[in-house]
C-alpha cells in the first residue's frame, strides 16, 4: 500500500533531474536519486528517491497536463471534480484557480509499510523545493 503526495506545478519549466539531485544531496549527502534521463541530465519521467539505507525508496514521477488524454490531465480533472463547485469559499476558489493553471504534477509514492519520519522529512524537503521554485501546490491523500 502506498501514500501519494502530489505537487501541482504552475511553472512553465520543470526541474531538471540534475538540479533535483544537486539540491537533495545538498540537503543530505545520503539522499540519492536514480533514474533514466536524457543526455543533458535534465529531462526525466520518473526516478527512485533513496532517502535512507535499509528503507524502501520513494517513487517519484512527473505527469504533464498539456494533452487532454494525458495522465496528468486525467488526474487534474479528477481533483477538480472531487473539489466540486466552490460556492462562496475563497479557499476553494484559490485551489481551483491554481489547479486550472497547473502545467505538470510531480507525484511521490511513499511506501507506507516501510517509511519512517526520515522518509516523510525527505519528501517534505522535495515538496518545499517545488513550492519555492516551481509554483507548486501540494496535496496529500486523505
Residue pairs with C-beta under 8 A, 6 or more apart in sequence:
1 111
1 112
1 113
2 59
2 109
2 110
2 111
2 112
3 109
3 110
3 112
3 115
3 140
3 141
4 107
4 108
4 109
4 110
4 140
4 141
5 107
5 108
5 110
5 123
5 127
5 138
5 139
5 140
5 141
6 75
6 105
6 106
6 107
6 108
6 138
6 139
6 140
7 105
7 106
7 107
7 108
7 127
7 130
7 131
7 134
7 136
7 137
7 138
8 76
8 79
8 98
8 99
8 102
8 105
8 136
8 137
8 138
8 139
9 102
9 103
9 104
9 105
9 106
9 130
9 134
9 135
9 136
10 98
10 101
10 102
10 103
10 134
10 135
10 136
10 137
11 103
11 133
11 134
11 135
11 136
12 103
13 134
14 62
14 103
14 104
14 134
15 129
15 130
15 133
15 134
16 40
16 41
16 42
16 43
17 33
17 35
17 37
17 41
17 42
17 43
17 44
17 47
18 37
18 41
18 42
19 42
20 33
20 47
20 126
20 129
21 33
23 129
24 31
24 33
24 49
24 122
24 125
24 126
24 129
25 31
25 32
27 122
27 125
28 51
28 122
28 125
30 50
30 51
30 52
30 53
31 49
31 50
31 51
31 122
32 49
32 50
33 47
33 48
33 49
33 50
33 60
34 47
34 48
34 50
35 44
35 45
35 46
35 47
35 48
36 44
36 45
37 43
37 44
38 44
44 62
45 61
45 62
46 59
46 60
46 61
46 62
47 60
48 57
48 58
48 59
48 60
49 57
49 58
49 59
49 60
49 108
49 122
49 123
49 126
50 57
51 57
51 58
51 118
51 119
51 122
51 123
52 116
52 118
52 119
52 122
55 114
55 115
55 116
55 118
55 119
56 111
56 113
56 114
56 115
57 111
58 108
58 109
58 110
58 111
58 115
58 119
58 122
58 123
59 108
59 109
60 106
60 107
60 108
60 109
60 126
61 106
61 107
61 109
62 104
62 105
62 106
62 107
63 70
63 71
63 72
63 75
63 104
63 105
63 106
63 107
64 70
64 72
64 103
64 104
65 72
65 73
65 75
65 76
65 102
65 103
65 104
65 105
66 72
66 73
66 103
66 104
67 73
72 102
72 104
72 105
75 105
75 107
76 99
76 102
76 105
79 99
79 139
80 96
80 99
80 100
83 92
83 95
83 96
83 99
86 92
86 93
86 96
95 137
98 137
99 137
102 137
106 130
106 136
108 123
108 126
108 127
110 119
110 120
110 123
127 136
127 138
130 136
130 138
131 137
131 138
